[in-house]
């Protein structure tokens, strides 16, 4: 993906399944802007437990959804609003 000025740049993503580990996906992203590039790798692992166990593990690592949003200066939606996944 490429885009024009005023912040011309590009983004390339590669999706890699490491050999011998069918339960893992790597997303390698390279973003370039103004001649500067940075590459990151996100690692996704297949979860084989229940939805409840997955949410509990996530909250142990990251805190509650309210905590995570608070780190970015955001608040949980009020009554009548819906967030995807909640």
Phi, psi and omega in degrees: 000138177227153177219161187264182179305155018274349179238061184303139180184192180210160176224130175235132176237137175239137179251119188234128171259109182301137181299133177085001180224082185294344182267012184231141174230129174256133172247111181260116183245132175237122178245135180232129177219127176057036178085358177252134181234150173219142180238135176233155176235123174260138181245123178248131179243138178292132178261128184256359180269195181281164176300318181297318179295320178298313179296321180295317178298319180296316180294327177294322180283317193247348188089181181287168176302322179297319179297315182297312179298322180299326178296338179255015179071024181249160178242157175294144177300149179281183180303135179090348176262152183233130172260139177304133178087357181242000000 
